[in-house]
Amino acid sequence: FDLGFLKAAASQHNYPWPRYKVFDTVRLARSVLSKDDVIDCKLSTLSAYFRTTTTPNHRALDDARATVEVLHGIFERYGSLDITTVEDVEAFTRRLKRPKASG
């Protein structure tokens, strides 16, 4: 969601967009959480599920901090699946046939 805004802002200011790998927290969460875990994969829902210390409030800094904490929770689950590298995450999420929780 925010990526489009960031790319547009970079373009408006004539900044080239870097070629970083980008991961969608919704897709990552769906890969390890079921509908029994969370009813949807909104940042606020994931933040509550992982009990983040920062509450997302649609402000950039708080949402970024909450996202980092959510990612830590997701990555802990990946570790238990022996997924330890970016390449492992890409391969695992590509293999998914259907989402486990709605977005």
C-alpha positions as CSV (number, residue, x, y, z in Angstrom):
1,F,0.0,0.0,0.0
2,D,2.6,2.6,1.1
3,L,5.0,1.6,-1.6
4,G,3.1,3.4,-4.3
5,F,3.1,6.6,-2.3
6,L,6.8,6.4,-1.7
7,K,7.6,5.7,-5.4
8,A,5.4,8.7,-6.4
9,A,7.1,11.0,-3.9
10,A,10.5,9.9,-5.1
11,S,9.5,10.5,-8.7
12,Q,8.1,14.0,-7.9
13,H,11.5,15.0,-6.4
14,N,13.5,13.3,-9.2
15,Y,14.9,10.7,-7.0
16,P,15.6,7.3,-8.6
17,W,13.8,4.4,-7.0
18,P,16.3,2.0,-5.5
19,R,16.1,-1.7,-6.5
20,Y,15.5,-3.1,-3.0
21,K,13.7,-6.4,-2.5
22,V,10.2,-5.5,-1.2
23,F,8.1,-7.8,0.9
24,D,4.4,-7.3,1.6
25,T,3.6,-7.9,5.3
26,V,0.1,-9.1,4.4
27,R,1.5,-11.9,2.2
28,L,4.2,-12.7,4.8
29,A,1.6,-12.9,7.5
30,R,-0.8,-15.0,5.4
31,S,2.0,-17.5,4.9
32,V,2.3,-18.3,8.6
33,L,-1.0,-17.3,10.2
34,S,-4.4,-19.0,9.8
35,K,-7.8,-17.5,10.0
36,D,-7.9,-19.0,13.5
37,D,-4.9,-16.8,14.4
38,V,-6.2,-13.6,12.9
39,I,-9.4,-12.5,11.2
40,D,-7.5,-10.3,8.7
41,C,-4.0,-9.1,8.0
42,K,-4.4,-5.4,8.7
43,L,-1.5,-3.8,10.5
44,S,-3.7,-3.1,13.5
45,T,-4.8,-6.8,13.7
46,L,-1.2,-8.1,13.3
47,S,0.0,-5.6,15.8
48,A,-2.5,-6.8,18.4
49,Y,-1.8,-10.4,17.6
50,F,2.0,-10.0,18.1
51,R,1.5,-7.6,21.0
52,T,3.7,-4.8,19.6
53,T,4.7,-2.1,21.9
54,T,3.9,0.5,19.3
55,T,0.2,0.9,18.2
56,P,-0.2,1.7,14.5
57,N,-2.2,4.9,14.1
58,H,-1.8,5.8,10.4
59,R,1.2,8.0,11.2
60,A,4.4,7.1,9.3
61,L,6.8,6.6,12.3
62,D,4.4,4.7,14.5
63,D,3.2,2.5,11.6
64,A,6.8,1.8,10.6
65,R,7.8,0.8,14.2
66,A,4.7,-1.4,14.5
67,T,5.6,-3.0,11.2
68,V,9.1,-3.8,12.4
69,E,7.7,-5.5,15.4
70,V,5.1,-7.5,13.4
71,L,7.9,-8.6,11.0
72,H,9.9,-9.8,14.0
73,G,6.9,-12.0,15.0
74,I,6.5,-13.3,11.5
75,F,10.3,-14.0,11.2
76,E,10.2,-15.9,14.5
77,R,7.6,-18.2,12.9
78,Y,9.7,-18.6,9.8
79,G,12.7,-19.6,11.9
80,S,10.7,-22.5,13.2
81,L,10.2,-23.6,9.6
82,D,13.9,-23.4,8.9
83,I,13.4,-20.3,6.7
84,T,16.4,-18.2,7.4
85,T,17.3,-16.2,4.3
86,V,15.6,-13.7,2.0
87,E,15.7,-16.3,-0.7
88,D,14.1,-18.9,1.6
89,V,11.2,-16.4,2.3
90,E,10.8,-15.7,-1.4
91,A,10.7,-19.4,-2.3
92,F,8.3,-20.2,0.6
93,T,5.8,-17.5,-0.2
94,R,5.9,-18.3,-4.0
95,R,4.9,-21.9,-3.1
96,L,1.8,-20.8,-1.3
97,K,-1.4,-21.8,-3.2
98,R,-3.9,-19.8,-1.2
99,P,-3.8,-17.3,1.6
100,K,-4.5,-18.5,5.2
101,A,-6.0,-15.2,6.4
102,S,-7.9,-12.5,4.6
103,G,-6.4,-9.0,4.2
